[in-house]
């Protein structure tokens, strides 16, 4: 461990995070893939000036590729459909069970004036 430099350890860590990120995307675990991307994005700038320029360039390219794969995976995820009760009623109609007008709201008699609220 004494001969191992921090920069070398971080380079290996970043490479491992990128591999793990791809593996998580393969498992359709976008949350873990996103965490790997964010960790890489935090570590790569720390390596500026301490790691070879070509290795940093390769890591940035691999990060960009993982980000694109992540965006594609998220775009392909099925969107949850709202339950029928959660869907907004069409314009000019009331949702099932909802009053069509303010006069039909609970506690109101048709055409009756609302009593002012007491503090």
N, C-alpha and C positions, 0 to 999 in steps of 0.2 A: 504494500500500500504506500510505502514511503516514496517509491519511484513514480507512482501514478499521480499525474497532475489533475487538478480540479477541472481544467478545460477538457482533458481527455475523458474524464468521468462524465461531464455534462454532455459532451458530444455523443457518447454512448447512450446516455439517458434519453436524449432527444431522439436518437435513431430508434430506440426501443419504444418510445411513446408514439412515434409515427407508425411503426409496425403494429402496435397494439390498437391504434386508432383505426387502421384498415381492417384489422380482425374484428373489431366491434361493429364496424359498418357491415361486414359480412354476416354478422349475427343480427343485423337490423337493430342494434342498440345505439341509436343516434345520440343519446344522452352521454354515454361513455365516450363515444367518438368525439363529441364536442369538447368534453373535458380534456381529452388528449390534445386536441388542437389548441385549446387555450393554454395548456401547460407549455406546449412547444413555443407558442407565440410569446410567452413570458420569458422563456429561457434563452432563445436565440439571441436577442439583443444583448444579453449579459455576456455572451461569448465574443462580442465585437472586440477586436484587438487582441484577443487571447487564443483564438483558433485560426487555422489557415483559412484564407479567403475562399478558396475553392470548396472547402468542406461546408462553410456557411452558405455559399451559393447553392450547393446541392441540397442542403437542409431547407432552405427557403423554397426551392422548387418543389421538393417533396411535400412541404407544408401546403403550398398552393394547390398541388394536385389532390391532397387529402381534403382540403376545404371544398374543392369542386365536387369531389365524390360525395362529401357530406351534403352539400346543397342539393345534389341530384337525389340522394337518398331521402332527404326530408321532403322534397317535392313529390316523390313517389308514394310517400306515406298516405294511407287513406285518411281523409278528413272525417272526423266524427259528425254524423248528421244530427241536428237538434231533434229532440223528441217532438211529436206533434203539438203538444201543449206549449212548447217553447218557441215554435215558429210564429213569426209576426203575422197578424191577420192582413189580408189584402186590403188595399186602400179602400175606404168607404164601407168596410164590413167589420163586424165585431168578432173577436175570437169566440169560439164555442163556450158558452157559459158566462161570457163577459157582457156587461150591459152595453147596449148599442149607443145609448146617449147618457149624458150625465144625469138626466132625470130618472133613469132606471137604475142608478147606482144604489147599493144597499143602504138602507136608512133614509132614503129620500122617497117621498111620495111624488107621483107624477105632477109636475107643475108647481110644486111647493117650493117656497123660498128656503134657502139654507139658513139656519140660525147661526149668528156669529159665534166663533169659538171663544170660549172663556179662557183667560190666561191661567 
